[in-house]
Amino acid sequence: MMSIKEILSPNWAESLHTGKVCFGLDTASTEGKKSNPSSLTATEYWDRIYWQRLVVRWKTGQYAVTLGILELVIGAVPREQRGVLVVDISSEKFLARQLAKDLSGLIRVVGFSGQQKVTYSGEQSDAKTAMGSAYCYALEDGLIAMPPGKWLETDHRLVTRNGARFEADVDAQGNHADTFDSGKLSYWGHIGTGLESCSPSSWRHKNRQGNARKNANRASGPRRWGGIRTRRF
């Protein structure tokens, strides 16, 4: 069996300059009875461009493999350049909390909930649609530089627009625009300001009167979040 280091070299970070690097993780799921891969994107903001320095996807049923990949990739980035790791918590809160615990010595893990309602460009929308729009606009405006690779282009092109919403077909290998999702999550790590901490201590807990209260790390009032104003995260 090949080790993670044999598949993914830690030397990938030699392509970095001195900009902040944020990571986006789209975790594996199942669509149409097909298992989708996980995908990780590392994006560096440098010279007013968001450079996707590394995009990788993999299939595994073992948490230890995913953790090992994250430790190798994130650990290769100088500590002063590490931003955040953004994980979609719409259906993966438990995984995000476990990653926050295991990666606490490397990076801050934050969650993105795509189901919340926000106002984007003057219209009501769910956060997932708004984030997809922001990512696509940045790509169209040349603000995001993707690495060359037909597989990466093909995976992004699985995404289609159905009205305002983004949808993606599953290809024969089970890919489901996973790199599109990890790319937009890593981009949101740079431009977002209302992301939810995934630290176990930051989730809802009880005060002395037994009433649920929110940790101060969670936004409770209006926040400017990229081009989005949202009431709560």
Salt bridges, closest charged atoms under 4 A:
GLU44 OE1 - ARG53 NE 2.81
ASP126 OD2 - ARG165 NH1 2.81
GLU153 OE2 - ARG157 NE 3.16
ASP155 OD1 - ARG57 NH1 3.37
ASP181 OD1 - LYS184 NZ 3.15
GLU196 OE1 - ARG218 NH2 3.63
